[in-house]
Amino acid sequence: MYPIRVGLIGTGYAAKARAESLAADSRAKLVAVAGRSLEKTREFCQVYGAEPLTAWLDLVHRPDIDLVVIASVNADHALMARTALQAERHVVVEYPLALSWSEAAALVELSQTQNRLLHVEHIELLSGIHLAVQQALPRVGTPFYVRYASLNSQQPAPQKWTYAYEQFGFPLVGALSRLHRLINLFGAVASVSCQAQYWQGATPEFFAACLCTAQLRFMSGLVADLVYGKGETIWQSSRTLEIQAEQGGILVEGEQGKLVLPDQSQPLQMGSRRGLFAKDTSMVLDHLTTGAALYVSLAESLYALKVADAAHRSANSGQTIQLAH
């Protein structure tokens, strides 16, 4: 039945992108939005013609909601998704699905029991950068080394949930897309060795900066160094991806990419990073209305979280974690 009636939890950047995407698609109608601040939620809803709510539980249990979209604090994702699935709603949630692999696996099982859609957004896989790298990989032969760095300097660090220990989660869980990009490109991981460091913020619940480094050894033999950091002790923002292979290399810095071959070097055409939430939303509606396949499976999302969980255990123990296959 059209339109699919949607309830949205959150009023931040991702929620705004979702609301704009839903407003542009006649197959869906944004019915209600639940946010932490009633005033902010009212302002948000005025733009999109939805009903403002302060309690997400009220939204989930409304009889006029078919699909719940969760764009809230990372730590809340699992409880919200579980409650929505138990209420027999379809669910779309921004990554990560949960802060632990075991909790996420239980949610996947619940979605199957309830026969409801559970889709975890991984728009990094739809980006022009990712698609350009994916298309260029066959030209460089067998890759053997990767370095992927994502550093964000913020002076001062904002006192928001993305800098709260409990709300954001372990860095490579909260920023799961960094791991997922590599796994999507290079396959299964054999072992993980990880270190994480924090700098304390002005109050106990917040950090001022974090730096997380991990070395992944893939089943293929490829080794990847992954660096993720943000905050006040990061002095220069950068986003780089370097792939060394037996017959060439791929270098990406910011929005620019280059394919390096023995006899030539050429730019990669990487397209825009805009409109990815709209693509994700459209694919979800395609799936619900026609049964079309989604671009990422729950199994793939769960596996990325499994590797992130291993990185967390490695950082806590100081040991290299072997992943069973």
C-alpha positions as CSV (number, residue, x, y, z in Angstrom):
1,M,0.0,0.0,0.0
2,Y,1.2,3.5,-0.8
3,P,2.5,5.6,0.8
4,I,4.7,3.7,3.3
5,R,4.2,5.5,6.6
6,V,7.5,6.4,8.2
7,G,8.5,7.4,11.7
8,L,11.9,9.1,12.1
9,I,13.9,9.0,15.4
10,G,16.4,11.9,15.4
11,T,16.7,15.5,14.2
12,G,20.4,15.7,13.3
13,Y,22.3,15.7,10.0
14,A,21.4,12.1,9.0
15,A,17.8,12.6,10.1
16,K,17.5,15.8,8.0
17,A,18.9,13.9,4.9
18,R,16.4,11.1,5.5
19,A,13.5,13.6,5.8
20,E,14.5,15.3,2.6
21,S,14.7,12.0,0.8
22,L,11.3,10.9,2.0
23,A,9.7,14.2,1.1
24,A,11.0,13.8,-2.5
25,D,9.6,10.3,-2.9
26,S,5.8,9.7,-3.4
27,R,6.1,6.2,-2.2
28,A,6.6,7.3,1.4
29,K,5.1,9.8,3.9
30,L,6.9,11.1,7.0
31,V,4.2,10.8,9.7
32,A,6.1,11.6,12.9
33,V,9.5,12.6,14.2
34,A,10.8,11.9,17.8
35,G,13.6,14.1,19.1
36,R,15.2,14.9,22.4
37,S,14.2,18.5,22.4
38,L,10.5,19.3,21.7
39,E,11.3,22.8,20.5
40,K,13.9,21.5,18.0
41,T,11.7,18.7,16.9
42,R,8.8,21.1,16.3
43,E,11.0,23.3,14.1
44,F,12.2,20.2,12.2
45,C,8.6,18.9,11.7
46,Q,7.4,22.3,10.4
47,V,9.7,21.9,7.4
48,Y,8.5,18.3,6.6
49,G,4.9,18.4,7.7
50,A,5.3,15.7,10.3
51,E,4.0,15.4,13.9
52,P,6.6,16.2,16.6
53,L,7.1,13.7,19.5
54,T,9.5,13.7,22.5
55,A,9.2,10.0,23.2
56,W,10.6,7.5,20.7
57,L,8.6,4.7,22.3
58,D,5.4,6.6,21.4
59,L,6.5,6.8,17.8
60,V,7.4,3.1,17.5
61,H,4.0,1.9,18.9
62,R,1.9,4.2,16.7
63,P,-0.5,2.2,14.6
64,D,0.0,4.5,11.6
65,I,3.7,3.7,11.3
66,D,5.0,1.0,8.9
67,L,8.7,1.9,8.9
68,V,10.9,3.2,11.6
69,V,14.1,5.1,10.6
70,I,16.7,5.4,13.4
71,A,19.1,8.3,13.1
72,S,20.0,8.7,16.8
73,V,22.9,8.3,19.2
74,N,24.9,5.1,18.5
75,A,24.3,3.6,21.9
76,D,20.5,3.8,21.4
77,H,20.4,2.0,18.1
78,A,20.1,-1.6,19.5
79,L,17.2,-0.9,21.9
80,M,15.3,1.2,19.4
81,A,15.7,-1.4,16.7
82,R,14.7,-4.2,19.0
83,T,11.6,-2.4,20.2
84,A,10.5,-1.5,16.7
85,L,11.0,-5.0,15.4
86,Q,9.0,-6.4,18.4
87,A,6.2,-3.9,17.4
88,E,6.3,-5.5,13.9
89,R,7.7,-2.4,12.2
90,H,10.3,-2.5,9.4
91,V,13.5,-0.8,10.5
92,V,16.3,1.2,8.9
93,V,19.1,2.2,11.2
94,E,22.3,4.2,10.7
95,Y,25.5,2.1,11.4
96,P,26.4,0.6,13.7
97,L,23.4,-1.6,14.4
98,A,24.7,-2.1,17.9
99,L,27.8,-1.4,19.9
100,S,28.6,-5.2,20.2
101,W,28.5,-8.0,17.7
102,S,26.5,-10.3,19.8
103,E,23.7,-7.8,20.3
104,A,23.6,-7.0,16.6
105,A,23.4,-10.8,15.8
106,A,20.4,-11.1,18.1
107,L,18.7,-8.3,16.3
108,V,19.3,-9.9,12.9
109,E,17.7,-13.1,14.2
110,L,14.7,-11.2,15.6
111,S,14.1,-9.5,12.3
112,Q,14.0,-12.9,10.6
113,T,11.6,-14.2,13.3
114,Q,9.3,-11.2,12.8
115,N,9.6,-11.3,9.0
116,R,10.4,-7.6,9.0
117,L,13.1,-5.6,7.1
118,L,16.1,-4.7,9.1
119,H,18.5,-2.5,7.0
120,V,21.7,-1.0,8.2
121,E,22.9,2.0,6.3
122,H,26.4,1.8,4.8
123,I,26.4,4.6,2.3
124,E,30.2,4.5,2.0
125,L,29.6,1.6,-0.3
126,L,27.6,3.9,-2.6
127,S,30.1,6.7,-2.8
128,G,31.9,7.7,-5.9
129,I,35.2,7.2,-4.2
130,H,34.4,3.6,-3.3
131,L,33.0,2.7,-6.7
132,A,36.0,4.3,-8.5
133,V,38.4,2.3,-6.4
134,Q,36.4,-0.9,-6.9
135,Q,36.4,-0.5,-10.7
136,A,40.2,0.3,-10.7
137,L,41.3,-2.7,-8.6
138,P,41.3,-5.3,-11.4
139,R,43.8,-3.1,-13.3
140,V,46.5,-3.2,-10.6
141,G,46.8,-6.9,-10.0
142,T,47.0,-8.5,-6.6
143,P,47.0,-5.9,-3.8
144,F,49.4,-6.7,-0.9
145,Y,49.4,-3.5,1.2
146,V,46.8,-0.8,2.1
147,R,47.0,2.2,4.3
148,Y,43.7,4.0,5.1
149,A,43.8,7.1,7.3
150,S,40.9,9.2,8.4
151,L,41.9,12.1,10.7
152,N,39.6,15.0,11.7
153,S,41.1,18.0,13.5
154,Q,38.5,19.8,15.7
155,Q,39.7,22.8,17.8
156,P,38.0,22.6,20.3
157,A,36.3,19.3,20.3
158,P,32.5,19.7,20.5
159,Q,30.7,18.4,23.6
160,K,28.3,16.2,21.6
161,W,27.5,12.6,21.6
162,T,30.1,11.8,19.0
163,Y,32.7,12.6,21.6
164,A,31.0,10.8,24.5
165,Y,32.7,7.5,25.4
166,E,29.5,5.6,26.1
167,Q,27.3,7.1,23.4
168,F,29.7,6.8,20.4
169,G,31.3,3.5,21.3
170,F,34.7,2.1,20.6
171,P,36.2,4.2,17.7
172,L,36.2,1.5,15.1
173,V,32.6,0.5,16.1
174,G,31.3,4.0,16.1
175,A,33.2,4.7,12.8
176,L,32.4,1.3,11.4
177,S,32.4,2.5,7.8
178,R,36.2,2.7,7.8
179,L,36.5,-1.1,8.4
180,H,33.6,-1.9,6.2
181,R,35.1,-0.2,3.2
182,L,38.2,-2.3,3.4
183,I,36.3,-5.6,4.0
184,N,34.0,-4.9,1.1
185,L,37.1,-4.3,-1.2
186,F,39.4,-7.1,0.1
187,G,37.3,-9.8,1.8
188,A,37.7,-11.8,5.0
189,V,40.1,-10.8,7.8
190,A,42.4,-13.4,9.4
191,S,43.7,-11.3,12.3
192,V,43.5,-7.9,14.0
193,S,45.9,-6.0,16.1
194,C,44.7,-2.7,17.5
195,Q,45.6,0.2,19.8
196,A,43.4,3.0,21.0
197,Q,44.2,6.2,22.9
198,Y,42.0,8.9,24.4
199,W,42.6,12.4,25.7
200,Q,40.1,13.4,28.4
201,G,37.6,16.2,27.8
202,A,36.4,18.9,30.1
203,T,33.9,16.5,31.8
204,P,34.2,12.8,32.6
205,E,31.7,11.6,30.0
206,F,33.5,13.3,27.1
207,F,36.9,12.8,25.4
208,A,38.7,15.7,23.8
209,A,40.4,13.4,21.2
210,C,40.9,9.8,20.2
211,L,43.4,7.9,18.0
212,C,42.8,4.3,17.0
213,T,45.2,2.3,14.8
214,A,44.7,-1.2,13.6
215,Q,46.6,-3.6,11.5
216,L,44.4,-6.1,9.6
217,R,45.8,-9.2,8.0
218,F,43.4,-10.5,5.4
219,M,42.9,-14.1,4.4
220,S,44.4,-13.3,1.0
221,G,47.7,-12.2,2.7
222,L,47.1,-8.5,2.2
223,V,48.1,-6.3,5.2
224,A,46.1,-3.1,5.9
225,D,47.0,-0.3,8.3
226,L,43.9,1.6,9.4
227,V,44.1,4.9,11.3
228,Y,41.2,6.8,12.7
229,G,41.4,9.9,14.9
230,K,39.6,13.1,15.7
231,G,39.6,16.0,18.1
232,E,42.0,18.5,19.7
233,T,45.3,16.5,19.4
234,I,44.8,16.0,15.7
235,W,46.5,19.0,14.1
236,Q,45.9,18.3,10.4
237,S,42.7,16.8,9.0
238,S,43.3,14.2,6.2
239,R,41.5,11.4,4.4
240,T,43.8,9.1,2.4
241,L,43.7,5.7,0.9
242,E,46.8,4.0,-0.5
243,I,46.6,0.6,-2.2
244,Q,49.9,-1.0,-3.3
245,A,49.5,-4.0,-5.7
246,E,51.7,-6.1,-7.8
247,Q,51.0,-4.3,-11.1
248,G,50.2,-0.8,-10.0
249,G,48.7,1.3,-7.2
250,I,45.7,3.4,-6.3
251,L,46.1,6.6,-4.4
252,V,43.1,8.7,-3.0
253,E,43.6,11.9,-1.1
254,G,40.4,13.8,-0.1
255,E,38.2,14.1,-3.2
256,Q,41.1,13.3,-5.7
257,G,42.2,9.9,-6.8
258,K,44.9,8.5,-9.1
259,L,45.6,5.2,-10.7
260,V,49.3,4.4,-11.1
261,L,50.4,1.8,-13.7
262,P,53.9,0.9,-14.9
263,D,53.6,3.0,-18.0
264,Q,51.2,5.7,-17.0
265,S,49.3,7.6,-14.3
266,Q,45.8,8.8,-14.7
267,P,43.1,10.5,-12.5
268,L,40.2,8.5,-11.1
269,Q,36.8,9.9,-11.9
270,M,35.2,9.7,-8.5
271,G,32.0,11.7,-8.8
272,S,30.2,13.4,-6.0
273,R,29.6,12.4,-2.4
274,R,26.2,14.1,-2.4
275,G,22.9,12.4,-2.4
276,L,24.0,9.1,-0.8
277,F,21.2,9.1,1.9
278,A,18.7,9.6,-1.0
279,K,20.1,6.6,-2.8
280,D,19.9,4.5,0.3
281,T,16.4,5.6,1.0
282,S,15.3,5.0,-2.5
283,M,16.7,1.4,-2.5
284,V,14.9,0.7,0.8
285,L,11.6,1.8,-0.7
286,D,12.4,-0.3,-3.9
287,H,12.9,-3.3,-1.6
288,L,9.7,-2.8,0.3
289,T,7.6,-2.1,-2.7
290,T,9.0,-4.5,-5.3
291,G,11.3,-6.8,-3.5
292,A,14.4,-5.4,-5.2
293,A,17.7,-6.4,-3.6
294,L,19.5,-4.0,-1.3
295,Y,23.1,-3.0,-1.9
296,V,24.4,-4.4,1.4
297,S,23.3,-7.5,3.3
298,L,22.9,-7.9,7.0
299,A,25.5,-10.6,6.9
300,E,28.0,-8.2,5.5
301,S,27.2,-5.5,8.1
302,L,27.4,-8.1,10.9
303,Y,30.8,-9.3,9.7
304,A,32.2,-5.8,9.7
305,L,31.0,-5.4,13.2
306,K,32.6,-8.7,14.1
307,V,35.9,-7.4,13.0
308,A,35.4,-4.1,14.9
309,D,34.6,-6.2,18.0
310,A,37.9,-8.1,17.5
311,A,39.7,-4.8,17.2
312,H,38.1,-3.6,20.5
313,R,39.2,-6.8,22.3
314,S,42.7,-6.4,20.9
315,A,43.0,-2.9,22.1
316,N,41.8,-3.9,25.6
317,S,44.1,-7.0,25.8
318,G,47.2,-5.9,23.9
319,Q,46.9,-9.2,22.0
320,T,46.4,-10.0,18.3
321,I,43.0,-11.4,17.8
322,Q,42.6,-14.3,15.3
323,L,39.2,-14.5,13.6
324,A,37.6,-17.9,13.1
325,H,36.2,-18.7,9.6
